[in-house]
Amino acid sequence: YLLKRAVDLSKDQSYVLYVLTQHDLSRTLFPLGGMLKADVRKIAEERDLINARKPDSQDICFVRDGDYAGFLENQMGVESKKGNFVDTEGNIIGEHKGIIHYTVGQRKGLGIALGKPVYVIDKNKELNTVTIGSEEELYSKTLKATELNMIAVEKLTSTMKATVKTRYSQKETEALIHPDGEDSIIVEFIHKQRAITPGQAVVFYDGDIVIGGGTIT
């Protein structure tokens, strides 16, 4: 079985569906995959369905106020401990309010003034540190991914050219995918990519076909 992108690319969910196995796909149908969202709404209106004009959900739909850190603390019981801001050399340059309050690439709301624009470069859960640096330091040419799920091929045995996404809303970019052991790969981008974030998915495409994906380390 193959997994392909939807016809309506603005609503395509293949980036999050790459985790489906062959067993999952053998029991899955996507009846709206070949339709545009506008056409689906038209059908819903013709049948007088109550959600025909329901606004599209944005971001994480069940976090209605957009306070993701608050949701993790109040609903998931995640403890937010203060820690250190450090530069890329490991020097302490300030105090943060808890790593769950920051995302890689973030500039606003850091609560630290260094006389120049700075961004979140990395987060270290074990050390409870948030690394701050320049925008240039946000860009990377490679990444490593594990927890692979390959769909179009059983296993990556040699270097493959593909287009790659490291974020849901990101446009694919060209890269080379290199096997790296039993359950990991190295992605080498043709052009440096901004704010590659550990823990997020990286998904590989061959045209409309999802080759597979994994978790960025």
Secondary structure, 3 states (H helix, E strand, C coil): CCCECCCCHHHCCHHHHCCCCHHHHCCCCCCCCCCCHHHHHHHHHHCCCCCCCCCCCCCCCCCCCCCHHHHHHHCCCCCCCCEEEECCCCCEEEEECCHHHCCCCCCCCCCCCCCCCCEEEEEECCCCEEEEECHHHHEEEEEEEEEEEECCCCCCCCCEEEEEECCCCCCCEEEEEEECCCCEEEEEEEEEEECCCCCCEEEEEECCEEEEEEEEC
